[in-house]
């Protein structure tokens, strides 16, 4: 097939880090190519070069036979390239139509041609099956609907080549399935697509061809019918990957107990009479569709939100409103759901983020002990395989997965008594997922009580001893992991359970 896009021998270096090493790949009209690789393998860097966010050190990008000038998003858009980023670049206070039209008209126009914009948006929505209310305020839409708007914005700019970076990272399973069905329809209508993903199931179900990067290099290319998930996982990491298996064990005493907890925010009860118990040496899995209260539960237990009613017991003693300092002092480690917004500060150095939550342990007479902080960060980097920088590197230069390993490492290296892990493997490659799961099970074995909040049923079923669903701020009774399957858990997530006094 004739290539509409050709990337030839592209290299990019950030200091001592060679992010892309003479990478070449092509894309044909109507083709879907999956770009696969470990966290930090160079996938996002390569796509950022394609869209003009970065300037390559060597190599060329050719679109429909014409070389693309480097470092110009405007030129990329004019050539028909659209990019849907992992972290949305939309304004929540604007309507869908306003978001889509922003940046598409010249600044010196006296007024915006809203009528023509609305008509064009309606035509694109109908053609590609991306229904959305143009007058809806973006902040009122679900995450899946917001992603639809991101795609519509790219198509509104007449994109013929669409690049999606981790498109399902924040989507539920039904939303992800709907997205990929839509992408297949788009390809059938002539659109060419590249998507970055770590999820092998969706890669195998959606792509025509798979390109694998490892260590910044193009190491393999496969037609989807000529490979398997096992082979792809091995190509990504350079060796066979096997997820750890949870061993049978006997939980210890109750270390955390919630009774009748209600959390109110903006006049709305986000948690409603929540009760549960967490034992030392066990993993309690909390499943649920995003937005049902799990984020508020994590905030409550980490000291960043206060309850309206209910009792909280830690290690057998009643506690009042927790602060972050209280939680850390009591031995509660936290892996937040939003690693960029809550987990780390991108402009700070890796070592600064490593000690940030325990800064008092690394300062004397008002001065931070930089040498001790760097040594601690080096322990995390070496022990948790954090790639892409040195202790002095800016944290924003890390890939999402390596940032996640940094956050997990700074908590687990301190041997917490309780670990709050919200979406701990979201956005990680298969090798990193196995490593994170191994660390969580090792903490469980060492006696840490783990509260695992996840939308990934495979993850919860593989790690948790007991599982509860959260729906509309209410918790289901717990089920033992050995008695659970996806059908039963799916029904629980849909609210098919009886509310009882289920703290056990």
C-alpha positions as CSV (number, residue, x, y, z in Angstrom):
1,X,0.0,0.0,0.0
2,X,1.1,3.6,-0.7
3,X,2.5,5.3,2.4
4,X,0.8,8.5,3.5
5,X,3.4,8.9,6.2
6,X,7.0,7.9,6.3
7,X,9.3,8.5,9.3
8,X,12.9,7.9,8.3
9,X,15.9,7.4,10.6
10,X,14.6,9.8,13.3
11,X,16.9,10.3,16.3
12,X,16.3,12.5,19.4
13,X,18.5,13.0,22.4
14,X,17.7,14.7,25.7
15,X,21.1,15.3,27.4
16,X,22.6,11.8,27.9
17,X,19.3,10.0,27.2
18,X,18.9,8.8,23.6
19,X,15.1,8.7,23.4
20,X,14.9,7.8,19.7
21,X,17.7,6.0,17.8
22,X,17.3,6.1,14.0
23,X,13.7,5.0,14.0
24,X,11.8,4.4,10.7
25,X,8.2,3.5,10.2
26,X,5.5,4.0,7.6
27,X,1.7,4.3,7.6
28,X,-0.7,3.6,4.7
29,X,-4.1,5.1,4.0
30,X,-6.8,3.4,6.0
31,X,-4.3,1.5,8.1
32,X,-4.2,1.2,11.9
33,X,-0.7,0.9,13.3
34,X,-0.1,0.2,17.1
35,X,3.1,1.6,18.6
36,X,4.1,-0.7,21.4
37,X,6.9,-0.6,23.9
38,X,7.9,-0.3,27.5
39,X,7.5,2.9,29.5
40,X,10.3,5.2,28.3
41,X,10.9,3.3,25.1
42,X,10.5,6.5,23.0
43,X,6.9,6.2,21.7
44,X,5.6,9.5,22.9
45,X,8.8,11.3,21.9
46,X,8.5,9.9,18.4
47,X,4.9,11.0,18.0
48,X,5.8,14.4,19.5
49,X,8.4,14.8,16.8
50,X,5.7,13.9,14.2
51,X,3.4,16.6,15.5
52,X,6.1,19.2,15.8
53,X,6.3,19.5,19.6
54,X,10.0,18.3,19.4
55,X,12.6,18.8,16.8
56,X,14.5,15.7,15.8
57,X,18.3,15.7,15.9
58,X,18.4,13.6,12.7
59,X,16.0,12.1,10.2
60,X,13.0,13.2,8.3
61,X,9.2,13.0,8.4
62,X,7.4,12.9,5.0
63,X,3.6,13.2,4.6
64,X,2.1,12.3,1.3
65,X,5.5,12.7,-0.4
66,X,6.3,16.1,1.1
67,X,8.9,16.6,3.8
68,X,7.5,18.1,7.0
69,X,9.4,21.1,8.4
70,X,10.5,20.1,12.0
71,X,9.2,21.7,15.1
72,X,6.0,23.1,13.7
73,X,2.6,21.9,15.0
74,X,1.0,24.4,12.6
75,X,2.7,22.7,9.6
76,X,1.8,19.2,11.0
77,X,-1.9,20.3,11.2
78,X,-1.8,21.8,7.7
79,X,-0.4,18.5,6.4
80,X,-3.4,16.6,7.9
81,X,-1.9,15.3,11.1
82,X,-4.1,15.3,14.3
83,X,-2.9,14.4,17.8
84,X,-5.0,13.2,20.7
85,X,-2.9,13.4,23.8
86,X,-3.1,11.2,26.8
87,X,-3.8,14.2,29.0
88,X,-6.6,16.2,27.4
89,X,-5.8,19.8,26.2
90,X,-9.4,21.1,26.5
91,X,-11.0,23.9,28.4
92,X,-13.6,22.6,30.9
93,X,-15.4,25.9,31.2
94,X,-16.1,26.1,27.4
95,X,-18.7,24.3,25.4
96,X,-17.9,21.4,23.0
97,X,-18.3,23.7,20.0
98,X,-16.1,26.4,21.5
99,X,-13.4,23.9,22.3
100,X,-13.5,22.4,18.8
101,X,-13.3,25.8,17.1
102,X,-10.6,27.3,19.4
103,X,-7.5,28.1,17.3
104,X,-9.2,27.4,14.0
105,X,-9.9,31.0,13.1
106,X,-7.6,34.0,12.6
107,X,-7.2,36.2,15.6
108,X,-8.1,39.4,13.7
109,X,-11.6,38.2,12.7
110,X,-14.3,40.5,14.2
111,X,-16.5,37.6,15.0
112,X,-16.5,33.8,15.0
113,X,-18.5,32.0,12.3
114,X,-20.4,29.8,14.8
115,X,-23.1,28.7,12.4
116,X,-20.5,27.3,9.9
117,X,-18.6,25.7,12.7
118,X,-21.7,24.0,14.1
119,X,-22.6,22.7,10.7
120,X,-19.1,21.3,10.1
121,X,-19.0,19.7,13.5
122,X,-22.4,18.1,12.9
123,X,-21.2,16.7,9.6
124,X,-18.0,15.2,11.1
125,X,-20.0,13.8,14.1
126,X,-22.4,12.1,11.7
127,X,-19.7,10.8,9.3
128,X,-17.6,9.1,12.0
129,X,-20.3,8.2,14.6
130,X,-19.0,10.6,17.3
131,X,-22.2,11.9,18.7
132,X,-21.9,14.8,21.2
133,X,-23.9,17.8,22.2
134,X,-22.1,20.8,20.8
135,X,-23.6,23.1,23.4
136,X,-22.7,20.9,26.4
137,X,-20.1,22.4,28.8
138,X,-17.0,20.2,28.6
139,X,-16.6,20.0,32.3
140,X,-20.0,18.3,32.6
141,X,-19.1,15.5,30.2
142,X,-17.7,12.0,31.1
143,X,-14.1,11.2,30.4
144,X,-15.1,9.1,27.4
145,X,-17.1,12.0,26.0
146,X,-14.3,14.4,26.5
147,X,-12.0,12.2,24.6
148,X,-14.5,12.1,21.8
149,X,-14.3,15.9,21.7
150,X,-10.5,15.7,21.4
151,X,-10.9,13.4,18.4
152,X,-13.5,15.8,16.9
153,X,-11.2,18.7,17.4
154,X,-8.5,16.9,15.3
155,X,-11.0,15.9,12.6
156,X,-12.3,19.5,12.5
157,X,-8.8,20.5,11.4
158,X,-9.2,18.1,8.5
159,X,-6.9,15.5,9.9
160,X,-6.2,12.5,7.6
161,X,-3.6,11.0,10.0
162,X,-4.7,10.6,13.6
163,X,-2.3,9.9,16.4
164,X,-3.7,8.7,19.8
165,X,-1.4,8.5,22.8
166,X,-2.7,5.9,25.3
167,X,-6.3,6.6,24.3
168,X,-7.9,4.2,26.8
169,X,-5.7,5.1,29.8
170,X,-8.6,6.8,31.6
171,X,-11.5,5.0,30.0
172,X,-13.8,2.3,31.4
173,X,-13.9,-1.0,29.5
174,X,-17.2,-0.2,27.8
175,X,-15.9,3.2,26.8
176,X,-12.7,1.6,25.4
177,X,-14.6,-0.9,23.4
178,X,-16.8,1.8,21.9
179,X,-13.7,3.9,21.1
180,X,-11.9,1.1,19.2
181,X,-15.1,0.2,17.3
182,X,-15.2,3.9,16.2
183,X,-11.5,3.9,15.2
184,X,-12.1,0.9,13.0
185,X,-15.0,2.6,11.3
186,X,-12.8,5.7,10.8
187,X,-10.0,3.6,9.2
188,X,-12.6,1.9,6.9
189,X,-13.5,5.4,5.7
190,X,-9.9,6.2,4.8
191,X,-8.5,7.7,7.9
192,X,-5.0,6.5,8.9
193,X,-4.3,5.9,12.6
194,X,-1.4,5.4,14.9
195,X,-2.1,4.6,18.5
196,X,0.2,4.1,21.5
197,X,-0.9,1.5,24.0
198,X,0.4,-0.9,26.6
199,X,-2.7,-3.0,26.6
200,X,-2.1,-6.1,24.5
201,X,-5.7,-7.2,24.2
202,X,-6.8,-3.9,22.6
203,X,-3.7,-3.9,20.3
204,X,-4.5,-7.4,19.1
205,X,-8.2,-6.6,18.6
206,X,-7.7,-3.3,16.8
207,X,-4.4,-2.9,14.9
208,X,-3.5,-4.1,11.4
209,X,0.2,-3.8,12.1
210,X,2.3,-3.5,15.3
211,X,5.6,-1.7,15.6
212,X,7.6,-2.4,18.8
213,X,10.1,0.0,20.3
214,X,12.6,-0.9,22.9
215,X,15.3,1.3,24.4
216,X,14.5,4.0,21.8
217,X,15.0,1.6,18.9
218,X,12.7,-0.1,16.3
219,X,13.1,-3.7,17.3
220,X,10.3,-5.5,15.6
221,X,7.3,-5.2,13.3
222,X,4.4,-7.7,13.0
223,X,1.1,-8.1,11.2
224,X,-1.5,-8.6,13.9
225,X,-2.4,-12.1,12.5
226,X,1.2,-13.3,12.7
227,X,1.9,-12.7,16.4
228,X,0.6,-13.3,19.9
229,X,0.3,-11.4,23.2
230,X,3.1,-13.5,24.6
231,X,5.5,-12.7,21.8
232,X,4.6,-9.0,21.9
233,X,5.3,-8.8,25.6
234,X,8.6,-10.5,25.2
235,X,9.6,-8.2,22.3
236,X,8.7,-5.2,24.4
237,X,10.9,-6.1,27.4
238,X,13.5,-8.4,25.9
239,X,12.5,-11.4,27.9
240,X,9.4,-13.5,28.7
241,X,7.0,-11.8,31.0
242,X,4.9,-13.6,33.7
243,X,2.7,-11.8,36.2
244,X,3.2,-12.9,39.9
245,X,0.6,-15.2,41.5
246,X,-1.0,-14.3,44.8
247,X,-0.2,-17.0,47.4
248,X,-2.7,-18.1,50.1
249,X,-2.1,-16.5,53.4
250,X,-3.8,-15.7,56.7
251,X,-4.5,-12.0,57.3
252,X,-3.4,-10.4,60.5
253,X,-5.4,-8.1,62.8
254,X,-7.6,-5.2,61.7
255,X,-5.5,-2.1,61.1
256,X,-8.1,0.2,59.5
257,X,-11.8,0.2,60.2
258,X,-14.4,2.6,58.7
259,X,-18.0,2.7,60.1
260,X,-20.8,4.7,58.6
261,X,-18.5,7.2,56.8
262,X,-20.2,9.9,54.8
263,X,-18.2,12.5,52.9
264,X,-20.0,15.6,51.6
265,X,-18.6,17.8,48.8
266,X,-20.4,20.9,47.3
267,X,-23.6,19.8,49.0
268,X,-23.5,16.2,47.5
269,X,-22.8,13.0,49.5
270,X,-19.8,11.4,47.6
271,X,-19.5,8.6,50.2
272,X,-22.7,7.3,51.8
273,X,-22.5,5.2,55.0
274,X,-19.3,3.5,53.9
275,X,-18.1,0.7,56.2
276,X,-15.2,-1.8,55.8
277,X,-12.3,-3.3,57.6
278,X,-8.7,-3.8,56.3
279,X,-6.4,-6.4,57.8
280,X,-2.6,-6.5,58.0
281,X,-1.2,-8.7,55.3
282,X,-4.2,-8.6,53.0
283,X,-5.2,-6.8,49.8
284,X,-8.7,-5.4,49.8
285,X,-9.8,-4.5,46.3
286,X,-12.3,-1.7,45.6
287,X,-13.7,-1.9,42.1
288,X,-16.1,0.6,40.4
289,X,-16.7,2.7,37.4
290,X,-14.8,6.0,37.7
291,X,-16.6,8.7,39.5
292,X,-18.5,6.6,42.0
293,X,-16.6,7.7,45.1
294,X,-13.4,5.8,45.0
295,X,-11.3,8.9,44.6
296,X,-13.0,10.5,47.6
297,X,-12.4,7.4,49.6
298,X,-8.6,7.6,48.8
299,X,-8.6,11.3,49.6
300,X,-10.3,10.7,53.0
301,X,-7.8,8.0,54.0
302,X,-4.8,10.0,52.9
303,X,-5.8,13.1,54.8
304,X,-6.8,15.4,51.9
305,X,-10.6,15.3,52.6
306,X,-12.7,15.3,55.7
307,X,-15.7,13.1,56.6
308,X,-19.1,14.6,57.5
309,X,-20.2,11.6,59.6
310,X,-18.9,8.2,60.7
311,X,-16.1,6.7,62.7
312,X,-12.5,5.8,61.7
313,X,-10.2,3.5,63.6
314,X,-6.5,3.1,62.9
315,X,-4.6,0.3,64.7
316,X,-7.4,0.0,67.2
317,X,-7.7,3.7,68.1
318,X,-10.3,6.2,67.0
319,X,-9.0,9.1,65.0
320,X,-10.4,12.5,64.1
321,X,-9.9,14.3,60.9
322,X,-6.7,13.0,59.4
323,X,-4.2,15.4,57.9
324,X,-1.6,14.4,55.3
325,X,1.1,14.7,58.0
326,X,-0.9,12.5,60.3
327,X,-1.3,9.9,57.6
328,X,2.4,9.8,56.8
329,X,3.3,9.7,60.5
330,X,1.0,6.8,61.1
331,X,2.6,4.8,58.3
332,X,0.1,5.3,55.5
333,X,1.7,5.3,52.0
334,X,-0.2,6.7,49.1
335,X,-0.1,6.1,45.3
336,X,-2.7,8.6,44.0
337,X,-4.8,8.1,40.9
338,X,-3.6,11.3,39.3
339,X,0.2,10.9,39.2
340,X,0.7,14.2,37.4
341,X,-1.7,16.3,39.5
342,X,-1.2,14.8,42.9
343,X,1.7,12.4,42.8
344,X,4.6,14.5,41.6
345,X,5.6,18.1,40.6
346,X,7.0,17.9,37.1
347,X,9.3,20.9,37.3
348,X,11.0,19.6,40.4
349,X,14.0,17.2,40.3
350,X,13.4,13.4,40.8
351,X,15.2,13.5,44.1
352,X,13.1,16.5,45.3
353,X,9.9,14.5,44.5
354,X,11.4,11.4,46.2
355,X,11.7,13.3,49.6
356,X,8.8,15.7,49.2
357,X,6.3,13.9,51.4
358,X,8.9,13.4,54.1
359,X,10.8,16.6,53.8
360,X,11.2,16.9,57.6
361,X,13.4,13.8,57.6
362,X,15.8,15.4,55.1
363,X,16.3,18.9,56.5
364,X,18.3,20.4,59.2
365,X,18.1,24.0,60.5
366,X,15.8,24.9,57.6
367,X,18.1,23.5,54.9
368,X,17.4,20.4,52.9
369,X,20.1,17.8,52.8
370,X,20.6,17.5,49.1
371,X,23.1,14.7,49.3
372,X,20.9,12.5,51.5
373,X,17.9,13.2,49.1
374,X,19.9,12.2,46.1
375,X,21.0,9.0,47.8
376,X,17.4,8.2,48.6
377,X,16.3,8.9,45.1
378,X,19.1,6.6,43.8
379,X,17.8,3.8,46.0
380,X,14.4,4.2,44.4
381,X,15.7,4.5,40.8
382,X,17.9,1.3,41.3
383,X,15.4,-0.7,43.3
384,X,12.3,0.1,41.2
385,X,13.9,0.3,37.8
386,X,13.0,4.0,37.2
387,X,14.3,4.8,33.7
388,X,14.8,8.0,31.8
389,X,16.8,10.2,34.2
390,X,19.2,10.7,37.1
391,X,18.2,12.0,40.6
392,X,18.9,15.6,39.3
393,X,16.7,15.2,36.2
394,X,13.4,17.1,36.0
395,X,10.5,14.7,36.8
396,X,8.5,15.8,33.8
397,X,11.0,14.2,31.6
398,X,10.0,10.7,32.9
399,X,7.4,8.7,31.0
400,X,4.1,8.2,32.8
401,X,5.0,4.7,33.8
402,X,8.4,5.6,35.2
403,X,6.8,8.5,37.1
404,X,4.4,5.9,38.6
405,X,7.4,3.6,39.6
406,X,9.0,6.6,41.3
407,X,5.8,7.3,43.3
408,X,5.3,3.6,44.2
409,X,9.0,3.3,45.2
410,X,9.1,6.3,47.5
411,X,6.2,4.7,49.4
412,X,7.1,1.0,49.5
413,X,10.8,1.6,50.3
414,X,9.6,3.0,53.6
415,X,7.7,-0.2,54.5
416,X,4.3,1.4,55.1
417,X,1.8,-0.2,57.5
418,X,-1.0,0.6,55.1
419,X,-0.7,1.3,51.4
420,X,-3.4,3.1,49.5
421,X,-2.9,2.2,45.8
422,X,-5.3,3.9,43.4
423,X,-4.9,2.6,39.8
424,X,-1.3,1.6,40.5
425,X,-0.7,0.0,37.1
426,X,-2.6,2.4,34.9
427,X,-0.6,3.3,31.8
428,X,2.2,0.8,32.5
429,X,3.6,-1.7,30.0
430,X,3.3,-5.4,30.6
431,X,6.7,-5.8,32.2
432,X,6.2,-2.8,34.5
433,X,2.7,-4.1,35.5
434,X,4.3,-7.4,36.5
435,X,6.9,-5.6,38.5
436,X,4.4,-3.3,40.3
437,X,2.2,-6.3,41.1
438,X,5.2,-8.2,42.5
439,X,6.0,-5.3,44.8
440,X,2.4,-5.1,46.1
441,X,2.3,-8.8,46.8
442,X,5.7,-8.6,48.5
443,X,4.4,-5.7,50.7
444,X,1.3,-7.9,51.5
445,X,3.6,-10.8,52.5
446,X,5.6,-8.5,54.7
447,X,2.4,-7.5,56.6
448,X,1.4,-4.3,54.9
449,X,-2.4,-3.8,54.6
450,X,-3.1,-2.8,51.0
451,X,-6.3,-1.0,49.9
452,X,-6.3,-1.4,46.1
453,X,-8.6,0.8,44.1
454,X,-8.8,-0.2,40.4
455,X,-11.1,-0.4,37.4
456,X,-9.0,-3.3,36.0
457,X,-10.9,-6.5,37.0
458,X,-7.9,-8.7,36.0
459,X,-5.7,-6.7,38.3
460,X,-8.1,-6.8,41.2
461,X,-8.8,-10.6,40.8
462,X,-5.0,-11.3,40.6
463,X,-4.0,-9.3,43.7
464,X,-7.0,-9.0,46.1
465,X,-8.0,-11.3,48.9
466,X,-11.4,-9.7,49.2
467,X,-13.3,-7.5,46.8
468,X,-15.9,-4.8,47.2
469,X,-17.7,-2.6,44.6
470,X,-18.4,1.1,45.1
471,X,-21.5,2.4,43.3
472,X,-22.9,5.9,43.9
473,X,-20.7,6.3,47.0
474,X,-21.9,3.0,48.6
475,X,-19.9,-0.1,49.1
476,X,-21.1,-3.6,48.4
477,X,-20.6,-6.5,50.8
478,X,-17.2,-8.1,50.3
479,X,-16.7,-11.3,48.2
480,X,-13.7,-13.5,48.5
481,X,-11.4,-13.4,45.5
482,X,-11.7,-17.2,44.9
483,X,-15.5,-16.8,44.7
484,X,-15.4,-13.9,42.1
485,X,-15.5,-13.9,38.4
486,X,-15.9,-11.0,35.9
487,X,-19.6,-11.6,35.5
488,X,-20.3,-11.4,39.2
489,X,-18.0,-8.4,39.7
490,X,-19.5,-6.6,36.7
491,X,-23.0,-7.0,38.2
492,X,-21.7,-5.7,41.5
493,X,-20.2,-2.6,39.7
494,X,-23.7,-2.1,38.2
495,X,-25.2,-2.0,41.6
496,X,-26.5,-5.5,41.8
497,X,-25.9,-6.2,45.5
498,X,-27.7,-6.0,48.8
499,X,-26.6,-3.4,51.4
500,X,-25.8,-5.1,54.7
501,X,-23.5,-4.4,57.6
502,X,-20.6,-5.9,55.7
503,X,-17.4,-4.8,57.7
504,X,-15.7,-8.2,58.2
